[in-house]
Amino acid sequence: MRRGQPLARRTRLTARKGLTRRTELTTTTELARVTPLRPMSARRRAENRERREIAHATFGDAPLCAIPGCGRLADDVHEPLTRARGGSITDPSNMVPLCRDCHDVVQRGPQWAYDLGLMVHSWDGGDAA
């Protein structure tokens, strides 16, 4: 068979009666979890707690958005060098306060975000962290 060609049928399709269930559906309690899944591991929870404390010590109670000309209060702490690129979320030099709207725009990775240092390519700083 070659790519791009439809499959050749050996028999013609015929109209038959609809599909019927041969066995009844049964409910089982074996698959139900007794304890709910934790949305976050204890290690991640501790890391987020540490990050919150560092951000509060670094930026204070009401930091302003770091985007020039924005002037709104920051809602989020942004990492220019993401964890996937080798950054740390608990490194104060890898934290920038941003308002939610600016953070959404910066996360899309426009060139001006790289020019302002709000985003860092992995080859610019991934190995240094």
N, CA, C and O atoms as a GROMACS GRO file, in nm:
protein
  516
    1MET      N    1   0.084  -0.117   0.000
    1MET     CA    2   0.000   0.000   0.000
    1MET      C    3   0.089   0.124   0.000
    1MET      O    4   0.189   0.130   0.072
    2ARG      N    5   0.053   0.220  -0.079
    2ARG     CA    6   0.127   0.345  -0.086
    2ARG      C    7   0.056   0.453  -0.006
    2ARG      O    8  -0.067   0.451   0.008
    3ARG      N    9   0.134   0.545   0.044
    3ARG     CA   10   0.075   0.655   0.119
    3ARG      C   11  -0.005   0.744   0.026
    3ARG      O   12   0.029   0.764  -0.091
    4GLY      N   13  -0.113   0.798   0.081
    4GLY     CA   14  -0.194   0.892   0.005
    4GLY      C   15  -0.306   0.828  -0.073
    4GLY      O   16  -0.393   0.898  -0.124
    5GLN      N   17  -0.306   0.696  -0.084
    5GLN     CA   18  -0.413   0.628  -0.155
    5GLN      C   19  -0.513   0.572  -0.057
    5GLN      O   20  -0.474   0.528   0.052
    6PRO      N   21  -0.642   0.572  -0.092
    6PRO     CA   22  -0.740   0.515   0.000
    6PRO      C   23  -0.725   0.364   0.008
    6PRO      O   24  -0.675   0.299  -0.084
    7LEU      N   25  -0.769   0.310   0.122
    7LEU     CA   26  -0.764   0.165   0.139
    7LEU      C   27  -0.862   0.098   0.044
    7LEU      O   28  -0.975   0.145   0.026
    8ALA      N   29  -0.821  -0.008  -0.015
    8ALA     CA   30  -0.908  -0.083  -0.105
    8ALA      C   31  -0.988  -0.184  -0.022
    8ALA      O   32  -0.931  -0.263   0.052
    9ARG      N   33  -1.122  -0.180  -0.036
    9ARG     CA   34  -1.208  -0.272   0.037
    9ARG      C   35  -1.217  -0.402  -0.040
    9ARG      O   36  -1.228  -0.403  -0.162
   10ARG      N   37  -1.213  -0.513   0.033
   10ARG     CA   38  -1.225  -0.645  -0.031
   10ARG      C   39  -1.371  -0.688  -0.041
   10ARG      O   40  -1.409  -0.762  -0.132
   11THR      N   41  -1.451  -0.641   0.054
   11THR     CA   42  -1.594  -0.674   0.050
   11THR      C   43  -1.674  -0.546   0.055
   11THR      O   44  -1.628  -0.445   0.108
   12ARG      N   45  -1.792  -0.550   0.000
   12ARG     CA   46  -1.877  -0.433   0.001
   12ARG      C   47  -1.937  -0.413   0.138
   12ARG      O   48  -1.960  -0.509   0.212
   13LEU      N   49  -1.963  -0.288   0.172
   13LEU     CA   50  -2.031  -0.257   0.297
   13LEU      C   51  -2.179  -0.289   0.281
   13LEU      O   52  -2.241  -0.255   0.180
   14THR      N   53  -2.234  -0.355   0.382
   14THR     CA   54  -2.377  -0.388   0.377
   14THR      C   55  -2.444  -0.330   0.499
   14THR      O   56  -2.384  -0.317   0.606
   15ALA      N   57  -2.571  -0.295   0.481
   15ALA     CA   58  -2.649  -0.240   0.592
   15ALA      C   59  -2.697  -0.356   0.678
   15ALA      O   60  -2.761  -0.449   0.629
   16ARG      N   61  -2.666  -0.350   0.808
   16ARG     CA   62  -2.709  -0.454   0.901
   16ARG      C   63  -2.779  -0.388   1.017
   16ARG      O   64  -2.796  -0.266   1.020
   17LYS      N   65  -2.819  -0.468   1.113
   17LYS     CA   66  -2.883  -0.410   1.229
   17LYS      C   67  -2.779  -0.340   1.316
   17LYS      O   68  -2.659  -0.367   1.304
   18GLY      N   69  -2.825  -0.252   1.402
   18GLY     CA   70  -2.734  -0.172   1.484
   18GLY      C   71  -2.658  -0.255   1.586
   18GLY      O   72  -2.687  -0.373   1.606
   19LEU      N   73  -2.561  -0.192   1.648
   19LEU     CA   74  -2.482  -0.260   1.748
   19LEU      C   75  -2.564  -0.281   1.875
   19LEU      O   76  -2.638  -0.192   1.917
   20THR      N   77  -2.550  -0.396   1.934
   20THR     CA   78  -2.619  -0.424   2.059
   20THR      C   79  -2.517  -0.466   2.164
   20THR      O   80  -2.414  -0.524   2.132
   21ARG      N   81  -2.548  -0.434   2.289
   21ARG     CA   82  -2.460  -0.469   2.399
   21ARG      C   83  -2.483  -0.615   2.435
   21ARG      O   84  -2.598  -0.657   2.453
   22ARG      N   85  -2.377  -0.692   2.446
   22ARG     CA   86  -2.389  -0.834   2.480
   22ARG      C   87  -2.383  -0.857   2.631
   22ARG      O   88  -2.439  -0.956   2.680
   23THR      N   89  -2.317  -0.768   2.704
   23THR     CA   90  -2.311  -0.781   2.849
   23THR      C   91  -2.363  -0.652   2.911
   23THR      O   92  -2.350  -0.544   2.854
   24GLU      N   93  -2.421  -0.665   3.026
   24GLU     CA   94  -2.474  -0.549   3.096
   24GLU      C   95  -2.359  -0.470   3.160
   24GLU      O   96  -2.257  -0.527   3.198
   25LEU      N   97  -2.379  -0.340   3.172
   25LEU     CA   98  -2.282  -0.257   3.240
   25LEU      C   99  -2.297  -0.278   3.390
   25LEU      O  100  -2.408  -0.283   3.443
   26THR      N  101  -2.185  -0.290   3.457
   26THR     CA  102  -2.188  -0.306   3.602
   26THR      C  103  -2.101  -0.198   3.664
   26THR      O  104  -2.002  -0.155   3.606
   27THR      N  105  -2.140  -0.156   3.783
   27THR     CA  106  -2.059  -0.057   3.854
   27THR      C  107  -1.971  -0.131   3.954
   27THR      O  108  -2.014  -0.227   4.017
   28THR      N  109  -1.849  -0.085   3.967
   28THR     CA  110  -1.758  -0.145   4.062
   28THR      C  111  -1.704  -0.037   4.155
   28THR      O  112  -1.689   0.079   4.115
   29THR      N  113  -1.676  -0.075   4.275
   29THR     CA  114  -1.616   0.019   4.369
   29THR      C  115  -1.466  -0.002   4.377
   29THR      O  116  -1.397   0.070   4.450
   30GLU      N  117  -1.414  -0.098   4.304
   30GLU     CA  118  -1.269  -0.125   4.308
   30GLU      C  119  -1.189  -0.011   4.248
   30GLU      O  120  -1.076   0.014   4.290
   31LEU      N  121  -1.246   0.060   4.151
   31LEU     CA  122  -1.173   0.166   4.084
   31LEU      C  123  -1.183   0.300   4.156
   31LEU      O  124  -1.104   0.391   4.129
   32ALA      N  125  -1.278   0.313   4.246
   32ALA     CA  126  -1.295   0.439   4.316
   32ALA      C  127  -1.184   0.455   4.421
   32ALA      O  128  -1.151   0.361   4.493
   33ARG      N  129  -1.128   0.576   4.427
   33ARG     CA  130  -1.023   0.605   4.526
   33ARG      C  131  -1.088   0.638   4.659
   33ARG      O  132  -1.188   0.710   4.666
   34VAL      N  133  -1.031   0.585   4.763
   34VAL     CA  134  -1.079   0.616   4.897
   34VAL      C  135  -1.034   0.757   4.936
   34VAL      O  136  -1.112   0.834   4.992
   35THR      N  137  -0.909   0.790   4.906
   35THR     CA  138  -0.857   0.924   4.935
   35THR      C  139  -0.844   1.001   4.803
   35THR      O  140  -0.800   0.943   4.704
   36PRO      N  141  -0.880   1.127   4.800
   36PRO     CA  142  -0.868   1.203   4.677
   36PRO      C  143  -0.722   1.228   4.641
   36PRO      O  144  -0.635   1.230   4.729
   37LEU      N  145  -0.696   1.248   4.514
   37LEU     CA  146  -0.561   1.281   4.469
   37LEU      C  147  -0.524   1.420   4.519
   37LEU      O  148  -0.606   1.511   4.520
   38ARG      N  149  -0.399   1.435   4.561
   38ARG     CA  150  -0.351   1.566   4.602
   38ARG      C  151  -0.323   1.648   4.477
   38ARG      O  152  -0.257   1.599   4.386
   39PRO      N  153  -0.370   1.772   4.471
   39PRO     CA  154  -0.345   1.852   4.352
   39PRO      C  155  -0.198   1.894   4.339
   39PRO      O  156  -0.155   1.934   4.232
   40MET      N  157  -0.122   1.883   4.449
   40MET     CA  158   0.016   1.926   4.447
   40MET      C  159   0.095   1.841   4.547
   40MET      O  160   0.045   1.810   4.656
   41SER      N  161   0.217   1.805   4.510
   41SER     CA  162   0.298   1.726   4.601
   41SER      C  163   0.345   1.812   4.718
   41SER      O  164   0.344   1.934   4.711
   42ALA      N  165   0.387   1.746   4.825
   42ALA     CA  166   0.436   1.819   4.942
   42ALA      C  167   0.563   1.897   4.908
   42ALA      O  168   0.584   2.007   4.959
   43ARG      N  169   0.645   1.841   4.821
   43ARG     CA  170   0.769   1.910   4.781
   43ARG      C  171   0.737   2.037   4.703
   43ARG      O  172   0.798   2.141   4.727
   44ARG      N  173   0.642   2.028   4.610
   44ARG     CA  174   0.604   2.146   4.531
   44ARG      C  175   0.538   2.250   4.621
   44ARG      O  176   0.561   2.370   4.603
   45ARG      N  177   0.457   2.208   4.717
   45ARG     CA  178   0.392   2.300   4.810
   45ARG      C  179   0.496   2.375   4.891
   45ARG      O  180   0.483   2.496   4.912
   46ALA      N  181   0.600   2.305   4.938
   46ALA     CA  182   0.707   2.369   5.015
   46ALA      C  183   0.785   2.467   4.927
   46ALA      O  184   0.823   2.575   4.973
   47GLU      N  185   0.808   2.430   4.801
   47GLU     CA  186   0.881   2.518   4.709
   47GLU      C  187   0.800   2.644   4.680
   47GLU      O  188   0.856   2.753   4.673
   48ASN      N  189   0.668   2.629   4.663
   48ASN     CA  190   0.583   2.746   4.640
   48ASN      C  191   0.576   2.836   4.762
   48ASN      O  192   0.571   2.959   4.749
   49ARG      N  193   0.576   2.778   4.882
   49ARG     CA  194   0.577   2.857   5.005
   49ARG      C  195   0.706   2.939   5.014
   49ARG      O  196   0.703   3.057   5.046
   50GLU      N  197   0.818   2.874   4.984
   50GLU     CA  198   0.947   2.943   4.985
   50GLU      C  199   0.949   3.056   4.882
   50GLU      O  200   1.000   3.165   4.908
   51ARG      N  201   0.894   3.028   4.764
   51ARG     CA  202   0.891   3.128   4.657
   51ARG      C  203   0.808   3.250   4.699
   51ARG      O  204   0.847   3.364   4.674
   52ARG      N  205   0.693   3.225   4.764
   52ARG     CA  206   0.607   3.333   4.811
   52ARG      C  207   0.680   3.422   4.912
   52ARG      O  208   0.671   3.544   4.906
   53GLU      N  209   0.754   3.358   5.004
   53GLU     CA  210   0.828   3.434   5.104
   53GLU      C  211   0.940   3.516   5.041
   53GLU      O  212   0.961   3.632   5.078
   54ILE      N  213   1.011   3.458   4.944
   54ILE     CA  214   1.120   3.529   4.876
   54ILE      C  215   1.063   3.646   4.797
   54ILE      O  216   1.120   3.756   4.799
   55ALA      N  217   0.952   3.625   4.726
   55ALA     CA  218   0.891   3.732   4.647
   55ALA      C  219   0.843   3.845   4.737
   55ALA      O  220   0.858   3.963   4.703
   56HIS      N  221   0.786   3.810   4.851
   56HIS     CA  222   0.739   3.914   4.944
   56HIS      C  223   0.858   3.993   5.001
   56HIS      O  224   0.850   4.115   5.014
   57ALA      N  225   0.967   3.923   5.034
   57ALA     CA  226   1.085   3.991   5.088
   57ALA      C  227   1.153   4.077   4.981
   57ALA      O  228   1.209   4.182   5.012
   58THR      N  229   1.148   4.032   4.855
   58THR     CA  230   1.216   4.104   4.747
   58THR      C  231   1.135   4.224   4.698
   58THR      O  232   1.191   4.332   4.678
   59PHE      N  233   1.004   4.206   4.680
   59PHE     CA  234   0.922   4.310   4.616
   59PHE      C  235   0.830   4.384   4.713
   59PHE      O  236   0.776   4.489   4.676
   60GLY      N  237   0.812   4.336   4.832
   60GLY     CA  238   0.726   4.404   4.928
   60GLY      C  239   0.580   4.365   4.913
   60GLY      O  240   0.546   4.267   4.848
   61ASP      N  241   0.493   4.446   4.976
   61ASP     CA  242   0.351   4.416   4.980
   61ASP      C  243   0.278   4.445   4.850
   61ASP      O  244   0.194   4.366   4.807
   62ALA      N  245   0.309   4.556   4.786
   62ALA     CA  246   0.234   4.598   4.667
   62ALA      C  247   0.329   4.641   4.556
   62ALA      O  248   0.344   4.760   4.530
   63PRO      N  249   0.394   4.545   4.490
   63PRO     CA  250   0.487   4.583   4.382
   63PRO      C  251   0.410   4.626   4.258
   63PRO      O  252   0.297   4.583   4.234
   64LEU      N  253   0.472   4.711   4.180
   64LEU     CA  254   0.413   4.754   4.053
   64LEU      C  255   0.463   4.664   3.941
   64LEU      O  256   0.568   4.602   3.951
   65CYS      N  257   0.386   4.659   3.834
   65CYS     CA  258   0.423   4.580   3.716
   65CYS      C  259   0.554   4.634   3.658
   65CYS      O  260   0.575   4.755   3.651
   66ALA      N  261   0.642   4.543   3.617
   66ALA     CA  262   0.774   4.581   3.568
   66ALA      C  263   0.773   4.627   3.422
   66ALA      O  264   0.877   4.672   3.373
   67ILE      N  265   0.662   4.617   3.353
   67ILE     CA  266   0.654   4.662   3.213
   67ILE      C  267   0.654   4.815   3.212
   67ILE      O  268   0.574   4.877   3.282
   68PRO      N  269   0.743   4.876   3.134
   68PRO     CA  270   0.747   5.022   3.129
   68PRO      C  271   0.613   5.079   3.080
   68PRO      O  272   0.561   5.037   2.977
   69GLY      N  273   0.560   5.175   3.154
   69GLY     CA  274   0.436   5.240   3.116
   69GLY      C  275   0.310   5.172   3.165
   69GLY      O  276   0.201   5.224   3.143
   70CYS      N  277   0.321   5.059   3.232
   70CYS     CA  278   0.200   4.989   3.278
   70CYS      C  279   0.149   5.054   3.406
   70CYS      O  280   0.038   5.108   3.405
   71GLY      N  281   0.224   5.052   3.513
   71GLY     CA  282   0.187   5.119   3.636
   71GLY      C  283   0.084   5.049   3.724
   71GLY      O  284   0.051   5.100   3.830
   72ARG      N  285   0.032   4.934   3.683
   72ARG     CA  286  -0.065   4.863   3.766
   72ARG      C  287   0.006   4.781   3.873
   72ARG      O  288   0.127   4.756   3.863
   73LEU      N  289  -0.068   4.739   3.974
   73LEU     CA  290  -0.012   4.653   4.077
   73LEU      C  291   0.013   4.514   4.018
   73LEU      O  292  -0.065   4.464   3.936
   74ALA      N  293   0.122   4.453   4.060
   74ALA     CA  294   0.157   4.320   4.009
   74ALA      C  295   0.070   4.213   4.074
   74ALA      O  296   0.047   4.215   4.195
   75ASP      N  297   0.022   4.120   3.992
   75ASP     CA  298  -0.056   4.006   4.041
   75ASP      C  299   0.029   3.880   4.046
   75ASP      O  300   0.008   3.794   4.132
   76ASP      N  301   0.123   3.869   3.955
   76ASP     CA  302   0.200   3.747   3.938
   76ASP      C  303   0.349   3.775   3.949
   76ASP      O  304   0.395   3.888   3.931
   77VAL      N  305   0.424   3.669   3.980
   77VAL     CA  306   0.570   3.674   3.974
   77VAL      C  307   0.610   3.591   3.854
   77VAL      O  308   0.580   3.471   3.848
   78HIS      N  309   0.677   3.653   3.760
   78HIS     CA  310   0.716   3.588   3.635
   78HIS      C  311   0.861   3.545   3.641
   78HIS      O  312   0.944   3.616   3.698
   79GLU      N  313   0.893   3.429   3.582
   79GLU     CA  314   1.032   3.383   3.572
   79GLU      C  315   1.080   3.404   3.429
   79GLU      O  316   1.029   3.339   3.338
   80PRO      N  317   1.177   3.493   3.407
   80PRO     CA  318   1.230   3.510   3.272
   80PRO      C  319   1.292   3.382   3.217
   80PRO      O  320   1.276   3.351   3.099
   81LEU      N  321   1.361   3.307   3.302
   81LEU     CA  322   1.417   3.178   3.262
   81LEU      C  323   1.331   3.070   3.327
   81LEU      O  324   1.344   3.044   3.446
   82THR      N  325   1.244   3.009   3.248
   82THR     CA  326   1.147   2.914   3.302
   82THR      C  327   1.215   2.789   3.355
   82THR      O  328   1.331   2.762   3.324
   83ARG      N  329   1.141   2.713   3.436
   83ARG     CA  330   1.195   2.587   3.489
   83ARG      C  331   1.231   2.492   3.376
   83ARG      O  332   1.330   2.419   3.385
   84ALA      N  333   1.151   2.491   3.270
   84ALA     CA  334   1.177   2.402   3.157
   84ALA      C  335   1.308   2.436   3.087
   84ALA      O  336   1.369   2.351   3.022
   85ARG      N  337   1.351   2.561   3.100
   85ARG     CA  338   1.475   2.604   3.037
   85ARG      C  339   1.592   2.607   3.134
   85ARG      O  340   1.700   2.655   3.100
   86GLY      N  341   1.571   2.555   3.255
   86GLY     CA  342   1.679   2.546   3.351
   86GLY      C  343   1.677   2.650   3.460
   86GLY      O  344   1.773   2.660   3.536
   87GLY      N  345   1.570   2.730   3.469
   87GLY     CA  346   1.562   2.833   3.571
   87GLY      C  347   1.506   2.779   3.701
   87GLY      O  348   1.455   2.668   3.708
   88SER      N  349   1.517   2.860   3.804
   88SER     CA  350   1.466   2.824   3.936
   88SER      C  351   1.355   2.920   3.973
   88SER      O  352   1.364   3.040   3.946
   89ILE      N  353   1.249   2.869   4.036
   89ILE     CA  354   1.140   2.958   4.075
   89ILE      C  355   1.166   3.020   4.211
   89ILE      O  356   1.089   3.106   4.256
   90THR      N  357   1.273   2.980   4.278
   90THR     CA  358   1.306   3.038   4.408
   90THR      C  359   1.428   3.129   4.403
   90THR      O  360   1.475   3.174   4.507
   91ASP      N  361   1.478   3.157   4.285
   91ASP     CA  362   1.593   3.246   4.269
   91ASP      C  363   1.542   3.390   4.255
   91ASP      O  364   1.471   3.420   4.159
   92PRO      N  365   1.577   3.479   4.348
   92PRO     CA  366   1.526   3.617   4.340
   92PRO      C  367   1.568   3.690   4.212
   92PRO      O  368   1.496   3.778   4.166
   93SER      N  369   1.683   3.654   4.155
   93SER     CA  370   1.725   3.721   4.031
   93SER      C  371   1.646   3.670   3.911
   93SER      O  372   1.658   3.725   3.801
   94ASN      N  373   1.565   3.566   3.929
   94ASN     CA  374   1.483   3.511   3.821
   94ASN      C  375   1.335   3.541   3.846
   94ASN      O  376   1.248   3.467   3.799
   95MET      N  377   1.305   3.649   3.919
   95MET     CA  378   1.167   3.687   3.948
   95MET      C  379   1.142   3.830   3.901
   95MET      O  380   1.222   3.920   3.926
   96VAL      N  381   1.029   3.849   3.834
   96VAL     CA  382   0.988   3.981   3.788
   96VAL      C  383   0.840   3.997   3.819
   96VAL      O  384   0.760   3.912   3.778
   97PRO      N  385   0.799   4.103   3.891
   97PRO     CA  386   0.656   4.122   3.919
   97PRO      C  387   0.584   4.177   3.795
   97PRO      O  388   0.629   4.274   3.735
   98LEU      N  389   0.473   4.113   3.759
   98LEU     CA  390   0.394   4.157   3.644
   98LEU      C  391   0.246   4.153   3.680
   98LEU      O  392   0.202   4.070   3.760
   99CYS      N  393   0.169   4.244   3.619
   99CYS     CA  394   0.024   4.235   3.634
   99CYS      C  395  -0.025   4.120   3.546
   99CYS      O  396   0.048   4.074   3.458
  100ARG      N  397  -0.146   4.074   3.569
  100ARG     CA  398  -0.196   3.957   3.498
  100ARG      C  399  -0.203   3.978   3.347
  100ARG      O  400  -0.167   3.888   3.270
  101ASP      N  401  -0.248   4.095   3.303
  101ASP     CA  402  -0.260   4.122   3.160
  101ASP      C  403  -0.123   4.121   3.092
  101ASP      O  404  -0.105   4.060   2.987
  102CYS      N  405  -0.026   4.189   3.153
  102CYS     CA  406   0.109   4.191   3.096
  102CYS      C  407   0.173   4.053   3.099
  102CYS      O  408   0.245   4.015   3.008
  103HIS      N  409   0.145   3.977   3.206
  103HIS     CA  410   0.201   3.843   3.217
  103HIS      C  411   0.148   3.754   3.105
  103HIS      O  412   0.224   3.675   3.048
  104ASP      N  413   0.020   3.766   3.074
  104ASP     CA  414  -0.037   3.687   2.964
  104ASP      C  415   0.030   3.721   2.832
  104ASP      O  416   0.057   3.632   2.751
  105VAL      N  417   0.056   3.849   2.809
  105VAL     CA  418   0.120   3.891   2.684
  105VAL      C  419   0.265   3.842   2.680
  105VAL      O  420   0.311   3.793   2.577
  106VAL      N  421   0.337   3.856   2.790
  106VAL     CA  422   0.478   3.817   2.794
  106VAL      C  423   0.492   3.666   2.775
  106VAL      O  424   0.588   3.621   2.711
  107GLN      N  425   0.399   3.588   2.829
  107GLN     CA  426   0.407   3.442   2.816
  107GLN      C  427   0.397   3.396   2.671
  107GLN      O  428   0.442   3.286   2.638
  108ARG      N  429   0.340   3.477   2.585
  108ARG     CA  430   0.332   3.442   2.443
  108ARG      C  431   0.468   3.456   2.373
  108ARG      O  432   0.485   3.410   2.261
  109GLY      N  433   0.562   3.520   2.440
  109GLY     CA  434   0.700   3.527   2.390
  109GLY      C  435   0.724   3.627   2.279
  109GLY      O  436   0.792   3.593   2.182
  110PRO      N  437   0.673   3.751   2.288
  110PRO     CA  438   0.704   3.849   2.183
  110PRO      C  439   0.850   3.891   2.192
  110PRO      O  440   0.914   3.879   2.296
  111GLN      N  441   0.901   3.940   2.082
  111GLN     CA  442   1.043   3.979   2.076
  111GLN      C  443   1.075   4.089   2.177
  111GLN      O  444   1.184   4.088   2.235
  112TRP      N  445   0.982   4.182   2.199
  112TRP     CA  446   1.011   4.291   2.294
  112TRP      C  447   1.029   4.238   2.436
  112TRP      O  448   1.100   4.300   2.515
  113ALA      N  449   0.966   4.125   2.469
  113ALA     CA  450   0.985   4.067   2.603
  113ALA      C  451   1.128   4.016   2.619
  113ALA      O  452   1.186   4.027   2.726
  114TYR      N  453   1.183   3.959   2.512
  114TYR     CA  454   1.323   3.915   2.515
  114TYR      C  455   1.416   4.036   2.521
  114TYR      O  456   1.518   4.033   2.590
  115ASP      N  457   1.381   4.142   2.448
  115ASP     CA  458   1.464   4.263   2.448
  115ASP      C  459   1.467   4.330   2.585
  115ASP      O  460   1.570   4.384   2.625
  116LEU      N  461   1.354   4.327   2.658
  116LEU     CA  462   1.348   4.387   2.792
  116LEU      C  463   1.404   4.295   2.900
  116LEU      O  464   1.419   4.338   3.015
  117GLY      N  465   1.436   4.171   2.866
  117GLY     CA  466   1.488   4.077   2.964
  117GLY      C  467   1.378   4.006   3.042
  117GLY      O  468   1.407   3.943   3.144
  118LEU      N  469   1.253   4.017   2.997
  118LEU     CA  470   1.143   3.951   3.064
  118LEU      C  471   1.131   3.805   3.024
  118LEU      O  472   1.065   3.726   3.092
  119MET      N  473   1.193   3.768   2.915
  119MET     CA  474   1.203   3.629   2.871
  119MET      C  475   1.349   3.606   2.835
  119MET      O  476   1.416   3.695   2.782
  120VAL      N  477   1.399   3.487   2.863
  120VAL     CA  478   1.538   3.453   2.835
  120VAL      C  479   1.540   3.323   2.756
  120VAL      O  480   1.475   3.226   2.795
  121HIS      N  481   1.614   3.321   2.646
  121HIS     CA  482   1.630   3.197   2.570
  121HIS      C  483   1.712   3.098   2.651
  121HIS      O  484   1.795   3.138   2.733
  122SER      N  485   1.689   2.971   2.628
  122SER     CA  486   1.763   2.869   2.702
  122SER      C  487   1.912   2.877   2.673
  122SER      O  488   1.994   2.848   2.760
  123TRP      N  489   1.950   2.916   2.553
  123TRP     CA  490   2.092   2.923   2.520
  123TRP      C  491   2.158   3.048   2.577
  123TRP      O  492   2.281   3.058   2.579
  124ASP      N  493   2.077   3.145   2.625
  124ASP     CA  494   2.134   3.265   2.686
  124ASP      C  495   2.158   3.249   2.836
  124ASP      O  496   2.244   3.317   2.892
  125GLY      N  497   2.084   3.159   2.900
  125GLY     CA  498   2.102   3.151   3.044
  125GLY      C  499   2.062   3.018   3.105
  125GLY      O  500   2.059   3.005   3.227
  126GLY      N  501   2.030   2.920   3.023
  126GLY     CA  502   1.984   2.792   3.075
  126GLY      C  503   2.089   2.716   3.152
  126GLY      O  504   2.057   2.651   3.251
  127ASP      N  505   2.214   2.722   3.108
  127ASP     CA  506   2.319   2.646   3.173
  127ASP      C  507   2.376   2.719   3.294
  127ASP      O  508   2.440   2.657   3.379
  128ALA      N  509   2.353   2.850   3.302
  128ALA     CA  510   2.410   2.928   3.412
  128ALA      C  511   2.335   2.907   3.542
  128ALA      O  512   2.391   2.926   3.650
  129ALA      N  513   2.208   2.867   3.532
  129ALA     CA  514   2.128   2.852   3.656
  129ALA      C  515   2.152   2.722   3.725
  129ALA      O  516   2.092   2.696   3.829
   0.00000   0.00000   0.00000
